Amino acid sequence: MERFEKIARVKNRAYVYKVWGMMKQRCTNENHKRFADYGGKGIMVCDEWMESFETFFNDMGPRPQGVSIHRIDKSKGYFKENCLWINPTILRSKTCI
């Protein structure tokens, strides 16, 4: 069981790394297909997260299965106090109310 748990932790960390990279690309790469919705609207990633995956991972923690990163206040950027992992189904139901 221990080996399986270690593999699961490594896979989770790799997925969080991918989320971190995509988040940065949306906010900084003018050639990214979603830049207009993020960086183009002034949505930025805090300096601490831009510079360090470790800081991002320590702040957000492992990604629970089936969730994605969410900004609580859509007018603000990506930083510890404004982000959480949330199930997209729950998010959609809250925006429909």
VOTINU-27246 format. One record per residue: residue number from 1; x, y, z of N, C-alpha, C, O, CB in turn; chain. Coordinates in steps of 0.02 Angstrom, whole numbers, plus 50000, padded with zeros to 5 digits. Glycine has a CB too. Layout:
BEGIN
NUM X Y Z X Y Z X Y Z X Y Z X Y Z A
...
This chain:
BEGIN
1 50041 49940 50000 50000 50000 50000 50043 50063 50000 50026 50113 49968 49953 50000 50061 A
2 50099 50061 50035 50142 50119 50039 50168 50139 49970 50170 50199 49955 50201 50105 50086 A
3 50188 50091 49930 50212 50106 49862 50158 50140 49821 50172 50189 49786 50236 50041 49827 A
4 50097 50114 49824 50041 50144 49788 50029 50216 49810 50018 50259 49768 49977 50102 49798 A
5 50032 50229 49874 50022 50296 49900 50076 50344 49876 50062 50402 49860 50020 50296 49976 A
6 50138 50320 49873 50193 50361 49849 50182 50378 49776 50192 50436 49755 50260 50325 49859 A
7 50163 50329 49736 50149 50341 49665 50092 50392 49657 50096 50436 49615 50131 50276 49628 A
8 50040 50385 49697 49984 50432 49694 50006 50503 49711 49984 50550 49679 49928 50409 49741 A
9 50049 50510 49762 50074 50576 49781 50115 50607 49725 50109 50667 49711 50116 50571 49845 A
10 50157 50567 49693 50198 50592 49638 50154 50614 49579 50166 50666 49550 50249 50538 49615 A
11 50104 50573 49563 50059 50591 49508 50020 50655 49524 50010 50697 49481 50010 50534 49493 A
12 49997 50662 49587 49960 50721 49607 50005 50782 49601 49984 50834 49574 49934 50714 49680 A
13 50066 50777 49625 50113 50833 49621 50127 50852 49549 50131 50912 49532 50180 50815 49657 A
14 50133 50803 49505 50144 50816 49434 50084 50853 49404 50092 50898 49363 50157 50751 49396 A
15 50024 50833 49424 49964 50866 49398 49960 50938 49423 49943 50983 49385 49900 50827 49419 A
16 49976 50949 49487 49976 51016 49515 50028 51059 49479 50016 51119 49467 49990 51015 49591 A
17 50085 51029 49461 50136 51065 49424 50108 51088 49356 50121 51144 49334 50199 51021 49414 A
18 50070 51044 49324 50039 51061 49260 49989 51118 49268 49987 51164 49227 50004 50999 49229 A
19 49948 51116 49321 49900 51169 49335 49938 51235 49345 49917 51287 49319 49858 51152 49398 A
20 49992 51233 49383 50033 51293 49396 50059 51323 49331 50056 51383 49320 50092 51275 49443 A
21 50085 51280 49288 50111 51303 49224 50057 51333 49179 50068 51385 49149 50145 51247 49188 A
22 50000 51301 49175 49945 51327 49134 49919 51393 49161 49902 51438 49122 49888 51275 49131 A
23 49914 51399 49227 49892 51461 49259 49938 51518 49239 49915 51572 49220 49890 51453 49336 A
24 50003 51506 49243 50052 51558 49225 50047 51576 49151 50052 51634 49133 50123 51534 49242 A
25 50038 51526 49109 50033 51539 49037 49972 51582 49020 49977 51628 48980 50030 51473 48998 A
26 49915 51566 49050 49853 51605 49037 49863 51679 49054 49833 51723 49023 49795 51576 49077 A
27 49904 51691 49105 49912 51760 49129 49971 51798 49098 49972 51859 49102 49921 51758 49203 A
28 50017 51763 49068 50078 51798 49045 50094 51790 48970 50128 51831 48941 50136 51774 49084 A
29 50069 51737 48940 50088 51723 48870 50035 51750 48823 49980 51723 48817 50096 51646 48860 A
30 50052 51805 48788 50004 51837 48743 49982 51791 48687 49930 51803 48655 50034 51899 48713 A
31 50019 51738 48673 50001 51691 48621 49956 51634 48646 49933 51593 48606 50063 51662 48590 A
32 49944 51631 48711 49901 51578 48739 49829 51592 48719 49807 51650 48719 49908 51575 48816 A
33 49793 51540 48701 49724 51548 48676 49677 51581 48727 49626 51609 48708 49695 51481 48656 A
34 49693 51577 48792 49650 51607 48844 49679 51671 48874 49652 51697 48923 49639 51557 48899 A
35 49734 51696 48846 49766 51756 48873 49716 51815 48878 49715 51851 48927 49826 51776 48831 A
36 49675 51824 48827 49627 51880 48826 49580 51879 48886 49558 51931 48909 49586 51879 48762 A
37 49565 51818 48911 49520 51811 48968 49555 51818 49036 49522 51825 49087 49485 51744 48965 A
38 49620 51816 49035 49658 51818 49098 49708 51876 49097 49691 51931 49119 49695 51750 49110 A
39 49767 51864 49072 49818 51917 49070 49794 51979 49033 49811 52035 49052 49880 51891 49038 A
40 49756 51969 48980 49729 52025 48942 49680 52068 48982 49668 52125 48964 49695 52000 48881 A
41 49652 52040 49035 49606 52076 49079 49640 52098 49143 49607 52121 49190 49545 52034 49094 A
42 49706 52090 49146 49743 52110 49205 49748 52059 49260 49773 52074 49314 49713 52171 49232 A
43 49725 51998 49247 49730 51944 49298 49803 51921 49299 49830 51899 49248 49681 51885 49282 A
44 49834 51924 49357 49904 51905 49364 49911 51851 49416 49866 51838 49456 49946 51967 49382 A
45 49970 51820 49416 49989 51772 49467 50036 51809 49515 50080 51845 49493 50024 51708 49435 A
46 50025 51800 49579 50068 51835 49628 50141 51816 49617 50156 51762 49592 50046 51817 49700 A
47 50186 51861 49636 50258 51851 49626 50282 51786 49658 50323 51751 49629 50296 51909 49654 A
48 50258 51771 49717 50281 51711 49753 50265 51648 49712 50307 51603 49709 50248 51707 49821 A
49 50206 51645 49683 50187 51587 49643 50221 51587 49575 50239 51534 49549 50111 51585 49634 A
50 50231 51645 49546 50266 51649 49481 50336 51620 49487 50360 51586 49442 50268 51721 49455 A
51 50368 51634 49542 50438 51616 49551 50449 51546 49578 50504 51519 49571 50471 51665 49596 A
52 50398 51516 49610 50412 51454 49645 50352 51406 49644 50299 51420 49672 50431 51468 49716 A
53 50362 51349 49611 50311 51297 49615 50303 51273 49687 50247 51259 49709 50329 51238 49568 A
54 50358 51267 49723 50355 51243 49792 50309 51287 49834 50269 51261 49873 50426 51243 49823 A
55 50313 51353 49826 50270 51398 49863 50197 51387 49843 50153 51384 49886 50291 51472 49852 A
56 50184 51381 49778 50116 51368 49754 50090 51304 49784 50034 51302 49809 50115 51365 49676 A
57 50130 51251 49781 50108 51186 49807 50097 51188 49882 50048 51160 49907 50160 51131 49790 A
58 50141 51221 49918 50132 51227 49991 50070 51267 50009 50036 51251 50058 50195 51260 50022 A
59 50055 51318 49971 49996 51360 49984 49931 51324 49966 49882 51326 50004 50000 51426 49946 A
60 49930 51291 49908 49868 51259 49884 49860 51187 49910 49804 51163 49918 49867 51259 49808 A
61 49915 51154 49923 49912 51085 49945 49899 51038 49887 49889 51061 49830 49858 51077 49998 A
62 49898 50973 49901 49883 50925 49848 49814 50937 49819 49769 50960 49853 49889 50853 49875 A
63 49806 50922 49756 49742 50931 49722 49697 50872 49737 49714 50815 49719 49751 50940 49646 A
64 49640 50884 49769 49592 50829 49778 49567 50806 49709 49564 50846 49662 49532 50851 49823 A
65 49549 50744 49703 49526 50716 49639 49463 50752 49616 49417 50764 49656 49514 50641 49646 A
66 49460 50767 49552 49400 50794 49521 49389 50869 49531 49334 50893 49519 49342 50759 49547 A
67 49440 50905 49553 49432 50977 49564 49480 51017 49520 49527 50989 49492 49443 50994 49638 A
68 49467 51082 49516 49512 51126 49479 49523 51189 49521 49488 51201 49570 49482 51144 49408 A
69 49572 51228 49500 49587 51289 49537 49534 51341 49521 49510 51346 49465 49659 51316 49520 A
70 49516 51380 49571 49462 51429 49565 49483 51493 49601 49509 51491 49657 49395 51401 49594 A
71 49471 51550 49569 49482 51615 49601 49416 51636 49634 49364 51639 49600 49508 51670 49550 A
72 49418 51650 49697 49357 51668 49735 49329 51734 49708 49269 51739 49694 49373 51674 49810 A
73 49372 51784 49702 49352 51849 49674 49379 51852 49603 49440 51859 49594 49378 51909 49718 A
74 49336 51847 49554 49356 51845 49484 49391 51908 49460 49424 51908 49408 49297 51831 49441 A
75 49383 51963 49497 49416 52026 49476 49488 52029 49500 49526 52074 49482 49377 52086 49502 A
76 49508 51980 49542 49575 51979 49569 49614 51920 49539 49585 51875 49509 49574 51974 49645 A
77 49679 51921 49549 49723 51871 49520 49729 51808 49562 49689 51794 49607 49790 51900 49509 A
78 49781 51771 49545 49796 51708 49578 49844 51720 49636 49902 51738 49625 49825 51657 49529 A
79 49820 51711 49697 49861 51715 49757 49827 51675 49811 49768 51658 49806 49872 51790 49780 A
80 49864 51659 49863 49842 51611 49914 49771 51625 49941 49730 51580 49945 49890 51611 49972 A
81 49758 51687 49960 49694 51703 49992 49636 51704 49942 49578 51706 49963 49699 51771 50026 A
82 49650 51703 49878 49597 51709 49828 49586 51644 49789 49545 51643 49743 49613 51764 49781 A
83 49621 51591 49807 49615 51529 49768 49598 51469 49812 49616 51466 49870 49680 51516 49730 A
84 49563 51422 49781 49548 51359 49814 49535 51306 49761 49523 51322 49703 49487 51365 49862 A
85 49539 51244 49782 49521 51189 49738 49445 51179 49745 49419 51176 49800 49560 51123 49756 A
86 49410 51174 49689 49337 51165 49692 49314 51120 49635 49343 51120 49581 49301 51233 49689 A
87 49262 51082 49648 49232 51038 49598 49196 51081 49546 49154 51122 49564 49183 50987 49631 A
88 49213 51073 49482 49181 51114 49430 49105 51109 49429 49071 51158 49412 49207 51094 49363 A
89 49076 51052 49448 49004 51044 49451 48974 51091 49504 48923 51123 49492 48984 50971 49465 A
90 49006 51093 49561 48983 51138 49615 48989 51211 49592 48944 51251 49604 49024 51127 49680 A
91 49044 51227 49561 49055 51294 49536 49001 51315 49487 48974 51370 49492 49125 51300 49504 A
92 48986 51271 49439 48933 51287 49390 48866 51298 49424 48828 51342 49405 48927 51232 49338 A
93 48850 51257 49475 48785 51263 49508 48781 51330 49547 48728 51359 49553 48772 51203 49556 A
94 48837 51353 49573 48837 51416 49610 48830 51476 49563 48800 51526 49582 48900 51423 49652 A
95 48857 51471 49503 48852 51527 49457 48784 51530 49423 48767 51581 49394 48907 51521 49404 A
96 48745 51476 49428 48678 51476 49397 48625 51503 49444 48568 51512 49424 48660 51405 49375 A
97 48642 51515 49506 48592 51537 49556 48579 51611 49547 48539 51640 49584 48616 51523 49628 A
